[in-house]
Amino acid sequence: MQNTVIWYIHGKGGSAEEANRLRPLFDSCAVQGLSYPGDAPWEAVPCIRARYQALRGQYGAVVLIANSIGAYFAMLALESSPPEKTFLISPVVDMERLIADMMRQDGVTESELQRRGSIPASCGEMLSWRYLCYAREHPLRWHAPTQILYGEHDVLTAPDTISHFAMRAGAHLTVMPGGEHWFHTPEQLAFLDRWLVRGMEKG
């Protein structure tokens, strides 16, 4: 049994199979991906928590690599018992602000959202009163050895939001010049891979 497992949690629209591209980087470790149900935290968080507990029983150490909203779900799920090491790629760290920004962009008031329950946003997402309430009732309380990778041109999370979160969490923040929220170009993926490998080598 390999002593360490690299555990990858995808972002919106992703899949567990994305973990496969990590295998060449960490050939001395087991590598697993997780597909969580639904797009809401009350669906994803219990799944992540249960799988994490299973991995803790199988391996000596769990290294978490989580992307975007998957990072948000993971931090909600594991804040009371975080992994030995965590890498967050373009993490969503202030869901309340993100929802509020979408509401403001579309001119949606809180009273309107509460009355209607859900409203399609112009960005393609669905504004949800239940989600907004959940975000307010479950602020992130993450304090663990963490590396954060953030793209300079991330359109979901503002620079001040990510820097304040990193400071509060005691995390190390790396900013890729010219990077986006979605790391997908050859240059961005190469930067991401180097960041992961260096982070693991630091012990």
N, CA and C atoms as a LAMMPS dump frame, in Angstrom:
ITEM: TIMESTEP
0
ITEM: NUMBER OF ATOMS
609
ITEM: BOX BOUNDS ff ff ff
-5.0000000000000000e+02 5.0000000000000000e+02
-5.0000000000000000e+02 5.0000000000000000e+02
-5.0000000000000000e+02 5.0000000000000000e+02
ITEM: ATOMS id mol type element x y z
1 1 1 N 0.843 -1.206 0
2 1 2 C 0 0 0
3 1 3 C 0.872 1.247 0
4 2 1 N 0.652 2.148 -0.928
5 2 2 C 1.385 3.402 -0.949
6 2 3 C 0.957 4.255 0.242
7 3 1 N 1.93 4.916 0.846
8 3 2 C 1.666 5.599 2.108
9 3 3 C 0.922 6.917 1.942
10 4 1 N 1.076 7.565 0.785
11 4 2 C 0.461 8.872 0.55
12 4 3 C -0.465 8.806 -0.656
13 5 1 N -1.625 9.434 -0.534
14 5 2 C -2.541 9.523 -1.671
15 5 3 C -2.703 10.989 -2.069
16 6 1 N -2.571 11.253 -3.355
17 6 2 C -2.894 12.558 -3.927
18 6 3 C -4.366 12.503 -4.284
19 7 1 N -5.153 13.382 -3.669
20 7 2 C -6.609 13.341 -3.835
21 7 3 C -7.065 14.602 -4.541
22 8 1 N -7.612 14.445 -5.73
23 8 2 C -7.995 15.583 -6.556
24 8 3 C -9.517 15.771 -6.567
25 9 1 N -9.945 17.014 -6.336
26 9 2 C -11.365 17.36 -6.378
27 9 3 C -11.554 18.447 -7.439
28 10 1 N -12.364 18.152 -8.429
29 10 2 C -12.517 19.011 -9.602
30 10 3 C -13.413 20.22 -9.342
31 11 1 N -13.398 21.145 -10.298
32 11 2 C -14.27 22.304 -10.26
33 11 3 C -15.553 22.052 -11.024
34 12 1 N -16.337 23.1 -11.223
35 12 2 C -17.631 22.983 -11.901
36 12 3 C -17.454 22.454 -13.325
37 13 1 N -18.236 21.449 -13.654
38 13 2 C -18.177 20.872 -14.985
39 13 3 C -17.041 19.894 -15.199
40 14 1 N -16.229 19.652 -14.16
41 14 2 C -15.1 18.742 -14.283
42 14 3 C -15.474 17.321 -13.911
43 15 1 N -14.451 16.486 -13.754
44 15 2 C -14.697 15.089 -13.421
45 15 3 C -13.5 14.512 -12.683
46 16 1 N -13.71 13.361 -12.074
47 16 2 C -12.638 12.68 -11.353
48 16 3 C -11.499 12.285 -12.285
49 17 1 N -11.793 12.089 -13.571
50 17 2 C -10.775 11.657 -14.527
51 17 3 C -9.662 12.706 -14.706
52 18 1 N -9.927 13.956 -14.316
53 18 2 C -8.888 14.979 -14.41
54 18 3 C -7.669 14.622 -13.565
55 19 1 N -7.862 13.78 -12.57
56 19 2 C -6.744 13.359 -11.708
57 19 3 C -5.688 12.596 -12.491
58 20 1 N -6.066 12.018 -13.616
59 20 2 C -5.125 11.194 -14.385
60 20 3 C -3.903 11.975 -14.856
61 21 1 N -4.079 13.268 -15.14
62 21 2 C -2.931 14.039 -15.619
63 21 3 C -1.917 14.321 -14.503
64 22 1 N -2.294 14.019 -13.256
65 22 2 C -1.378 14.218 -12.136
66 22 3 C -0.481 13.007 -11.895
67 23 1 N -0.854 11.864 -12.432
68 23 2 C -0.114 10.637 -12.128
69 23 3 C 1.363 10.711 -12.51
70 24 1 N 1.724 11.246 -13.691
71 24 2 C 3.153 11.332 -14.021
72 24 3 C 3.94 12.247 -13.075
73 25 1 N 3.261 13.196 -12.446
74 25 2 C 3.947 14.121 -11.529
75 25 3 C 4.248 13.473 -10.194
76 26 1 N 3.415 12.509 -9.802
77 26 2 C 3.531 11.913 -8.477
78 26 3 C 3.505 10.386 -8.584
79 27 1 N 4.494 9.831 -9.288
80 27 2 C 4.466 8.397 -9.543
81 27 3 C 4.792 7.55 -8.312
82 28 1 N 5.252 8.189 -7.236
83 28 2 C 5.523 7.431 -6.013
84 28 3 C 4.322 7.417 -5.068
85 29 1 N 3.249 8.085 -5.451
86 29 2 C 2.045 8.165 -4.614
87 29 3 C 0.857 7.56 -5.348
88 30 1 N -0.124 7.143 -4.589
89 30 2 C -1.412 6.813 -5.187
90 30 3 C -2.092 8.119 -5.579
91 31 1 N -2.864 8.089 -6.652
92 31 2 C -3.59 9.274 -7.12
93 31 3 C -5.04 8.893 -7.331
94 32 1 N -5.945 9.642 -6.706
95 32 2 C -7.374 9.381 -6.867
96 32 3 C -8.107 10.69 -7.129
97 33 1 N -9.171 10.597 -7.893
98 33 2 C -10.055 11.735 -8.115
99 33 3 C -11.413 11.463 -7.507
100 34 1 N -12.157 12.515 -7.267
101 34 2 C -13.495 12.383 -6.69
102 34 3 C -14.507 13.103 -7.565
103 35 1 N -15.612 12.449 -7.843
104 35 2 C -16.765 13.106 -8.45
105 35 3 C -17.839 13.245 -7.382
106 36 1 N -18.208 14.471 -7.084
107 36 2 C -19.205 14.721 -6.045
108 36 3 C -20.562 14.974 -6.7
109 37 1 N -21.639 14.72 -5.991
110 37 2 C -22.971 14.897 -6.576
111 37 3 C -23.413 16.354 -6.562
112 38 1 N -24.024 16.797 -7.63
113 38 2 C -24.661 18.115 -7.65
114 38 3 C -23.687 19.273 -7.671
115 39 1 N -24.249 20.48 -7.665
116 39 2 C -23.473 21.714 -7.697
117 39 3 C -23.667 22.552 -6.441
118 40 1 N -24.284 21.987 -5.426
119 40 2 C -24.56 22.734 -4.202
120 40 3 C -23.774 22.134 -3.039
121 41 1 N -23.357 22.953 -2.088
122 41 2 C -22.547 22.441 -0.977
123 41 3 C -23.259 21.404 -0.127
124 42 1 N -24.581 21.541 0.048
125 42 2 C -25.283 20.556 0.877
126 42 3 C -25.338 19.186 0.207
127 43 1 N -25.021 19.138 -1.09
128 43 2 C -24.905 17.862 -1.791
129 43 3 C -23.463 17.361 -1.794
130 44 1 N -22.523 18.263 -2.057
131 44 2 C -21.128 17.868 -2.229
132 44 3 C -20.391 17.632 -0.92
133 45 1 N -20.644 18.472 0.071
134 45 2 C -19.864 18.41 1.312
135 45 3 C -19.96 17.059 2.016
136 46 1 N -21.149 16.473 2.209
137 46 2 C -21.197 15.162 2.867
138 46 3 C -20.437 14.082 2.104
139 47 1 N -20.479 14.134 0.781
140 47 2 C -19.76 13.166 -0.044
141 47 3 C -18.254 13.307 0.146
142 48 1 N -17.756 14.54 0.121
143 48 2 C -16.322 14.784 0.292
144 48 3 C -15.863 14.347 1.673
145 49 1 N -16.644 14.671 2.672
146 49 2 C -16.274 14.312 4.048
147 49 3 C -16.202 12.799 4.235
148 50 1 N -17.182 12.09 3.691
149 50 2 C -17.208 10.637 3.837
150 50 3 C -16.03 9.983 3.11
151 51 1 N -15.731 10.456 1.896
152 51 2 C -14.624 9.872 1.155
153 51 3 C -13.292 10.158 1.818
154 52 1 N -13.154 11.344 2.385
155 52 2 C -11.927 11.707 3.084
156 52 3 C -11.684 10.789 4.269
157 53 1 N -12.713 10.517 5.027
158 53 2 C -12.556 9.625 6.171
159 53 3 C -12.129 8.236 5.721
160 54 1 N -12.643 7.779 4.601
161 54 2 C -12.236 6.477 4.066
162 54 3 C -10.763 6.493 3.667
163 55 1 N -10.325 7.574 3.032
164 55 2 C -8.925 7.675 2.631
165 55 3 C -8.007 7.736 3.843
166 56 1 N -8.427 8.415 4.888
167 56 2 C -7.621 8.489 6.116
168 56 3 C -7.386 7.101 6.697
169 57 1 N -8.355 6.224 6.51
170 57 2 C -8.202 4.864 7.007
171 57 3 C -7.313 4.001 6.129
172 58 1 N -7.144 4.392 4.874
173 58 2 C -6.368 3.598 3.921
174 58 3 C -4.916 4.027 3.799
175 59 1 N -4.644 5.326 3.976
176 59 2 C -3.321 5.874 3.704
177 59 3 C -2.754 6.592 4.924
178 60 1 N -1.428 6.656 4.947
179 60 2 C -0.785 7.36 6.043
180 60 3 C -0.93 8.861 5.948
181 61 1 N -1.028 9.381 4.729
182 61 2 C -1.165 10.823 4.527
183 61 3 C -2.039 11.098 3.316
184 62 1 N -2.819 12.17 3.4
185 62 2 C -3.672 12.61 2.3
186 62 3 C -3.207 13.997 1.87
187 63 1 N -2.904 14.138 0.592
188 63 2 C -2.57 15.447 0.009
189 63 3 C -3.742 15.854 -0.878
190 64 1 N -4.362 16.959 -0.548
191 64 2 C -5.53 17.438 -1.279
192 64 3 C -5.119 18.42 -2.366
193 65 1 N -5.599 18.193 -3.578
194 65 2 C -5.493 19.163 -4.667
195 65 3 C -6.917 19.439 -5.129
196 66 1 N -7.371 20.661 -4.947
197 66 2 C -8.768 20.981 -5.254
198 66 3 C -8.841 22.236 -6.106
199 67 1 N -9.808 22.254 -7.008
200 67 2 C -9.904 23.293 -8.022
201 67 3 C -11.212 24.078 -7.905
202 68 1 N -11.112 25.411 -7.916
203 68 2 C -12.261 26.302 -8.029
204 68 3 C -13.337 26.032 -6.972
205 69 1 N -14.551 25.734 -7.406
206 69 2 C -15.617 25.503 -6.432
207 69 3 C -15.402 24.184 -5.69
208 70 1 N -14.655 23.258 -6.296
209 70 2 C -14.297 22.04 -5.579
210 70 3 C -13.446 22.35 -4.361
211 71 1 N -12.607 23.385 -4.459
212 71 2 C -11.812 23.82 -3.312
213 71 3 C -12.715 24.389 -2.214
214 72 1 N -13.712 25.145 -2.623
215 72 2 C -14.675 25.694 -1.655
216 72 3 C -15.396 24.575 -0.922
217 73 1 N -15.898 23.599 -1.662
218 73 2 C -16.581 22.468 -1.04
219 73 3 C -15.644 21.707 -0.101
220 74 1 N -14.403 21.503 -0.542
221 74 2 C -13.445 20.749 0.264
222 74 3 C -13.132 21.461 1.575
223 75 1 N -12.963 22.771 1.519
224 75 2 C -12.665 23.508 2.752
225 75 3 C -13.843 23.48 3.718
226 76 1 N -15.063 23.55 3.194
227 76 2 C -16.23 23.426 4.056
228 76 3 C -16.271 22.048 4.709
229 77 1 N -15.942 21.019 3.935
230 77 2 C -16.062 19.646 4.417
231 77 3 C -14.981 19.264 5.412
232 78 1 N -13.774 19.815 5.236
233 78 2 C -12.615 19.285 5.964
234 78 3 C -12.007 20.261 6.962
235 79 1 N -12.692 21.361 7.248
236 79 2 C -12.091 22.38 8.098
237 79 3 C -11.773 21.879 9.506
238 80 1 N -12.507 20.907 10.018
239 80 2 C -12.253 20.416 11.371
240 80 3 C -11.164 19.349 11.419
241 81 1 N -10.792 18.804 10.255
242 81 2 C -9.759 17.771 10.194
243 81 3 C -9.059 17.846 8.845
244 82 1 N -8.267 18.891 8.627
245 82 2 C -7.679 19.113 7.305
246 82 3 C -6.595 18.101 6.965
247 83 1 N -6.3 17.947 5.678
248 83 2 C -5.232 17.035 5.249
249 83 3 C -3.849 17.53 5.685
250 84 1 N -2.868 16.664 5.527
251 84 2 C -1.484 17.016 5.875
252 84 3 C -0.965 18.153 5.002
253 85 1 N -1.409 18.18 3.763
254 85 2 C -0.969 19.226 2.834
255 85 3 C -2.099 19.484 1.847
256 86 1 N -2.286 20.773 1.487
257 86 2 C -3.384 21.147 0.6
258 86 3 C -2.899 22.109 -0.477
259 87 1 N -3.311 21.844 -1.717
260 87 2 C -3.055 22.732 -2.847
261 87 3 C -4.399 23.159 -3.42
262 88 1 N -4.632 24.456 -3.478
263 88 2 C -5.894 24.993 -3.99
264 88 3 C -5.628 25.786 -5.26
265 89 1 N -6.301 25.404 -6.335
266 89 2 C -6.123 26.04 -7.638
267 89 3 C -7.337 26.93 -7.909
268 90 1 N -7.113 28.225 -8.042
269 90 2 C -8.211 29.183 -8.29
270 90 3 C -9.391 28.952 -7.351
271 91 1 N -9.14 28.88 -6.048
272 91 2 C -10.24 28.531 -5.143
273 91 3 C -11.282 29.639 -5.016
274 92 1 N -12.531 29.237 -4.889
275 92 2 C -13.596 30.17 -4.498
276 92 3 C -13.521 30.285 -2.984
277 93 1 N -13.217 31.476 -2.474
278 93 2 C -12.986 31.637 -1.037
279 93 3 C -14 32.548 -0.36
280 94 1 N -14.851 33.201 -1.128
281 94 2 C -15.897 34.051 -0.549
282 94 3 C -17.154 33.905 -1.407
283 95 1 N -17.905 32.851 -1.14
284 95 2 C -19.084 32.563 -1.952
285 95 3 C -20.145 33.64 -1.793
286 96 1 N -20.293 34.193 -0.608
287 96 2 C -21.295 35.244 -0.413
288 96 3 C -20.986 36.439 -1.32
289 97 1 N -19.736 36.842 -1.375
290 97 2 C -19.37 37.977 -2.229
291 97 3 C -19.568 37.636 -3.698
292 98 1 N -19.247 36.413 -4.083
293 98 2 C -19.406 36.009 -5.472
294 98 3 C -20.869 36.074 -5.895
295 99 1 N -21.758 35.572 -5.038
296 99 2 C -23.189 35.625 -5.346
297 99 3 C -23.673 37.074 -5.377
298 100 1 N -23.217 37.857 -4.402
299 100 2 C -23.627 39.268 -4.346
300 100 3 C -23.166 40.023 -5.588
301 101 1 N -21.967 39.71 -6.072
302 101 2 C -21.461 40.369 -7.286
303 101 3 C -22.336 40.024 -8.491
304 102 1 N -22.757 38.76 -8.599
305 102 2 C -23.628 38.367 -9.715
306 102 3 C -24.987 39.043 -9.61
307 103 1 N -25.497 39.154 -8.39
308 103 2 C -26.771 39.842 -8.189
309 103 3 C -26.664 41.309 -8.591
310 104 1 N -25.601 41.94 -8.166
311 104 2 C -25.415 43.366 -8.472
312 104 3 C -25.276 43.579 -9.979
313 105 1 N -24.553 42.676 -10.644
314 105 2 C -24.367 42.792 -12.091
315 105 3 C -25.693 42.725 -12.832
316 106 1 N -26.629 41.928 -12.322
317 106 2 C -27.922 41.757 -12.986
318 106 3 C -29.033 42.598 -12.362
319 107 1 N -28.688 43.406 -11.374
320 107 2 C -29.69 44.25 -10.741
321 107 3 C -30.733 43.481 -9.951
322 108 1 N -30.338 42.358 -9.368
323 108 2 C -31.255 41.538 -8.58
324 108 3 C -31.116 41.908 -7.109
325 109 1 N -32.213 42.232 -6.444
326 109 2 C -32.181 42.574 -5.029
327 109 3 C -32.374 41.314 -4.175
328 110 1 N -31.98 41.434 -2.916
329 110 2 C -32.157 40.298 -2.011
330 110 3 C -33.624 39.96 -1.821
331 111 1 N -34.456 40.98 -1.719
332 111 2 C -35.88 40.716 -1.513
333 111 3 C -36.481 39.997 -2.718
334 112 1 N -36.041 40.36 -3.918
335 112 2 C -36.534 39.688 -5.118
336 112 3 C -36.076 38.238 -5.159
337 113 1 N -34.8 38.017 -4.805
338 113 2 C -34.28 36.648 -4.821
339 113 3 C -34.972 35.797 -3.761
340 114 1 N -35.214 36.381 -2.594
341 114 2 C -35.909 35.638 -1.535
342 114 3 C -37.328 35.276 -1.967
343 115 1 N -37.975 36.222 -2.627
344 115 2 C -39.356 35.986 -3.055
345 115 3 C -39.438 34.918 -4.142
346 116 1 N -38.512 34.957 -5.096
347 116 2 C -38.569 34.028 -6.236
348 116 3 C -37.836 32.716 -5.987
349 117 1 N -36.896 32.718 -5.052
350 117 2 C -36.17 31.493 -4.738
351 117 3 C -34.945 31.289 -5.598
352 118 1 N -35.11 31.392 -6.903
353 118 2 C -33.976 31.268 -7.819
354 118 3 C -34.241 32.108 -9.061
355 119 1 N -33.154 32.67 -9.617
356 119 2 C -33.246 33.545 -10.779
357 119 3 C -32.054 33.257 -11.684
358 120 1 N -32.288 32.998 -12.97
359 120 2 C -31.157 32.789 -13.885
360 120 3 C -30.328 34.066 -14.004
361 121 1 N -29.015 33.945 -13.904
362 121 2 C -28.116 35.092 -14.044
363 121 3 C -27.605 35.181 -15.47
364 122 1 N -27.218 36.37 -15.877
365 122 2 C -26.758 36.581 -17.251
366 122 3 C -25.462 35.836 -17.547
367 123 1 N -24.704 35.483 -16.512
368 123 2 C -23.443 34.768 -16.715
369 123 3 C -23.652 33.281 -16.965
370 124 1 N -24.899 32.83 -16.87
371 124 2 C -25.198 31.426 -17.094
372 124 3 C -25.41 30.622 -15.83
373 125 1 N -25.103 31.222 -14.681
374 125 2 C -25.321 30.548 -13.405
375 125 3 C -26.759 30.802 -12.936
376 126 1 N -27.157 30.068 -11.905
377 126 2 C -28.47 30.257 -11.305
378 126 3 C -28.308 30.893 -9.929
379 127 1 N -28.851 32.079 -9.76
380 127 2 C -28.856 32.709 -8.445
381 127 3 C -29.863 31.992 -7.556
382 128 1 N -29.469 31.693 -6.332
383 128 2 C -30.31 30.908 -5.432
384 128 3 C -30.332 31.536 -4.049
385 129 1 N -31.523 31.776 -3.534
386 129 2 C -31.658 32.31 -2.177
387 129 3 C -31.136 31.308 -1.152
388 130 1 N -31.416 30.039 -1.368
389 130 2 C -30.929 29.009 -0.439
390 130 3 C -29.41 28.984 -0.403
391 131 1 N -28.792 29.123 -1.568
392 131 2 C -27.327 29.109 -1.647
393 131 3 C -26.741 30.327 -0.936
394 132 1 N -27.338 31.493 -1.149
395 132 2 C -26.863 32.705 -0.489
396 132 3 C -26.956 32.561 1.024
397 133 1 N -28.057 32.045 1.512
398 133 2 C -28.215 31.839 2.956
399 133 3 C -27.186 30.837 3.481
400 134 1 N -26.959 29.779 2.73
401 134 2 C -25.971 28.774 3.134
402 134 3 C -24.58 29.41 3.246
403 135 1 N -24.216 30.212 2.249
404 135 2 C -22.897 30.837 2.258
405 135 3 C -22.72 31.74 3.472
406 136 1 N -23.775 32.447 3.845
407 136 2 C -23.704 33.324 5.013
408 136 3 C -23.62 32.531 6.317
409 137 1 N -24.317 31.415 6.344
410 137 2 C -24.351 30.609 7.566
411 137 3 C -23.129 29.718 7.724
412 138 1 N -22.35 29.533 6.636
413 138 2 C -21.178 28.647 6.674
414 138 3 C -19.952 29.366 6.105
415 139 1 N -19.476 30.416 6.769
416 139 2 C -18.254 31.072 6.282
417 139 3 C -17.064 30.123 6.412
418 140 1 N -16.105 30.265 5.508
419 140 2 C -14.929 29.4 5.562
420 140 3 C -14.092 29.715 6.8
421 141 1 N -13.682 28.659 7.483
422 141 2 C -12.789 28.777 8.65
423 141 3 C -11.614 27.825 8.435
424 142 1 N -10.844 28.119 7.428
425 142 2 C -9.78 27.219 7.005
426 142 3 C -8.441 27.657 7.589
427 143 1 N -7.796 26.753 8.305
428 143 2 C -6.461 27.001 8.86
429 143 3 C -5.689 25.694 8.753
430 144 1 N -4.85 25.583 7.73
431 144 2 C -4.11 24.35 7.482
432 144 3 C -2.947 24.667 6.556
433 145 1 N -1.915 23.816 6.546
434 145 2 C -0.807 24.028 5.607
435 145 3 C -1.324 24.009 4.164
436 146 1 N -1.322 25.168 3.533
437 146 2 C -2.004 25.315 2.248
438 146 3 C -1.192 26.161 1.284
439 147 1 N -1.16 25.704 0.026
440 147 2 C -0.602 26.474 -1.077
441 147 3 C -1.766 26.865 -1.993
442 148 1 N -1.813 28.138 -2.392
443 148 2 C -2.87 28.622 -3.279
444 148 3 C -2.25 29.122 -4.573
445 149 1 N -2.816 28.686 -5.698
446 149 2 C -2.405 29.194 -7.008
447 149 3 C -3.554 30.018 -7.573
448 150 1 N -3.232 31.243 -7.967
449 150 2 C -4.245 32.205 -8.411
450 150 3 C -3.773 32.856 -9.703
451 151 1 N -4.656 32.954 -10.685
452 151 2 C -4.33 33.617 -11.936
453 151 3 C -4.549 35.114 -11.842
454 152 1 N -3.634 35.871 -12.386
455 152 2 C -3.712 37.336 -12.33
456 152 3 C -5.036 37.859 -12.873
457 153 1 N -5.61 37.166 -13.867
458 153 2 C -6.836 37.638 -14.504
459 153 3 C -8.04 36.767 -14.128
460 154 1 N -8.032 36.243 -12.929
461 154 2 C -9.181 35.476 -12.435
462 154 3 C -10.391 36.41 -12.343
463 155 1 N -11.479 36.057 -13.03
464 155 2 C -12.655 36.93 -13.061
465 155 3 C -13.675 36.577 -11.986
466 156 1 N -13.461 35.508 -11.256
467 156 2 C -14.409 35.116 -10.211
468 156 3 C -14.019 35.632 -8.835
469 157 1 N -12.734 35.7 -8.573
470 157 2 C -12.261 36.11 -7.249
471 157 3 C -11.331 37.302 -7.397
472 158 1 N -11.644 38.388 -6.705
473 158 2 C -10.841 39.605 -6.793
474 158 3 C -9.501 39.425 -6.073
475 159 1 N -8.475 40.151 -6.493
476 159 2 C -7.164 40.034 -5.844
477 159 3 C -7.198 40.299 -4.341
478 160 1 N -7.964 41.307 -3.91
479 160 2 C -8.016 41.588 -2.481
480 160 3 C -8.701 40.465 -1.716
481 161 1 N -9.682 39.815 -2.336
482 161 2 C -10.373 38.707 -1.679
483 161 3 C -9.435 37.535 -1.456
484 162 1 N -8.673 37.164 -2.472
485 162 2 C -7.782 36.012 -2.338
486 162 3 C -6.623 36.315 -1.393
487 163 1 N -6.095 37.525 -1.438
488 163 2 C -4.97 37.859 -0.562
489 163 3 C -5.406 37.92 0.898
490 164 1 N -6.594 38.468 1.165
491 164 2 C -7.09 38.513 2.542
492 164 3 C -7.372 37.108 3.064
493 165 1 N -7.915 36.264 2.208
494 165 2 C -8.171 34.893 2.632
495 165 3 C -6.858 34.178 2.951
496 166 1 N -5.87 34.306 2.082
497 166 2 C -4.581 33.652 2.314
498 166 3 C -3.958 34.111 3.619
499 167 1 N -4.077 35.393 3.91
500 167 2 C -3.52 35.927 5.145
501 167 3 C -4.231 35.336 6.364
502 168 1 N -5.559 35.296 6.312
503 168 2 C -6.324 34.751 7.439
504 168 3 C -6.05 33.265 7.64
505 169 1 N -5.905 32.532 6.542
506 169 2 C -5.729 31.086 6.621
507 169 3 C -4.283 30.685 6.885
508 170 1 N -3.363 31.633 6.776
509 170 2 C -1.955 31.3 6.913
510 170 3 C -1.433 30.521 5.723
511 171 1 N -2.019 30.767 4.553
512 171 2 C -1.655 30.039 3.334
513 171 3 C -0.63 30.826 2.529
514 172 1 N 0.133 30.096 1.699
515 172 2 C 1.092 30.736 0.801
516 172 3 C 0.436 30.941 -0.554
517 173 1 N 0.431 32.177 -1.027
518 173 2 C -0.248 32.537 -2.27
519 173 3 C 0.759 32.734 -3.393
520 174 1 N 0.539 32.02 -4.508
521 174 2 C 1.331 32.199 -5.723
522 174 3 C 0.414 32.756 -6.808
523 175 1 N 0.822 33.841 -7.438
524 175 2 C 0.037 34.468 -8.502
525 175 3 C 0.747 34.239 -9.832
526 176 1 N 0.04 33.656 -10.808
527 176 2 C 0.617 33.492 -12.143
528 176 3 C 0.328 34.731 -12.973
529 177 1 N 1.342 35.458 -13.402
530 177 2 C 1.112 36.612 -14.285
531 177 3 C 0.415 36.157 -15.563
532 178 1 N -0.671 36.837 -15.901
533 178 2 C -1.413 36.495 -17.099
534 178 3 C -2.314 35.287 -16.955
535 179 1 N -2.303 34.652 -15.796
536 179 2 C -3.125 33.456 -15.583
537 179 3 C -4.599 33.79 -15.491
538 180 1 N -5.432 32.785 -15.75
539 180 2 C -6.882 32.934 -15.685
540 180 3 C -7.44 32.05 -14.57
541 181 1 N -8.756 32.139 -14.361
542 181 2 C -9.385 31.271 -13.371
543 181 3 C -9.219 29.809 -13.77
544 182 1 N -9.423 29.528 -15.04
545 182 2 C -9.291 28.168 -15.553
546 182 3 C -7.901 27.998 -16.146
547 183 1 N -7.07 27.192 -15.498
548 183 2 C -5.738 26.899 -16.003
549 183 3 C -5.877 25.815 -17.071
550 184 1 N -5.729 26.21 -18.335
551 184 2 C -5.994 25.244 -19.4
552 184 3 C -5.045 25.332 -20.586
553 185 1 N -4.355 26.441 -20.78
554 185 2 C -3.424 26.531 -21.901
555 185 3 C -2.151 25.753 -21.561
556 186 1 N -1.351 25.367 -22.571
557 186 2 C -0.091 24.664 -22.279
558 186 3 C 0.798 25.429 -21.298
559 187 1 N 0.888 26.753 -21.468
560 187 2 C 1.713 27.554 -20.568
561 187 3 C 1.163 27.524 -19.142
562 188 1 N -0.156 27.664 -19.008
563 188 2 C -0.766 27.661 -17.676
564 188 3 C -0.627 26.3 -16.997
565 189 1 N -0.823 25.237 -17.755
566 189 2 C -0.714 23.899 -17.178
567 189 3 C 0.73 23.589 -16.776
568 190 1 N 1.698 24.06 -17.561
569 190 2 C 3.102 23.861 -17.199
570 190 3 C 3.424 24.603 -15.905
571 191 1 N 2.918 25.818 -15.767
572 191 2 C 3.115 26.6 -14.543
573 191 3 C 2.483 25.876 -13.358
574 192 1 N 1.262 25.373 -13.557
575 192 2 C 0.56 24.625 -12.517
576 192 3 C 1.345 23.392 -12.094
577 193 1 N 1.856 22.644 -13.052
578 193 2 C 2.602 21.425 -12.725
579 193 3 C 3.874 21.747 -11.949
580 194 1 N 4.589 22.771 -12.366
581 194 2 C 5.812 23.156 -11.645
582 194 3 C 5.487 23.577 -10.217
583 195 1 N 4.406 24.3 -10.059
584 195 2 C 3.971 24.75 -8.729
585 195 3 C 3.65 23.564 -7.827
586 196 1 N 2.946 22.586 -8.356
587 196 2 C 2.619 21.402 -7.572
588 196 3 C 3.853 20.616 -7.173
589 197 1 N 4.733 20.391 -8.118
590 197 2 C 5.943 19.602 -7.845
591 197 3 C 6.816 20.31 -6.815
592 198 1 N 7.006 21.62 -6.978
593 198 2 C 7.811 22.365 -5.997
594 198 3 C 7.167 22.307 -4.619
595 199 1 N 5.852 22.428 -4.555
596 199 2 C 5.158 22.386 -3.284
597 199 3 C 5.313 21.051 -2.588
598 200 1 N 5.272 19.978 -3.347
599 200 2 C 5.449 18.639 -2.744
600 200 3 C 6.891 18.439 -2.298
601 201 1 N 7.845 18.976 -3.033
602 201 2 C 9.253 18.799 -2.673
603 201 3 C 9.631 19.535 -1.409
604 202 1 N 8.861 20.577 -1.068
605 202 2 C 9.142 21.336 0.158
606 202 3 C 8.836 20.552 1.413
607 203 1 N 8.219 19.395 1.228
608 203 2 C 7.922 18.54 2.383
609 203 3 C 6.734 19.011 3.156
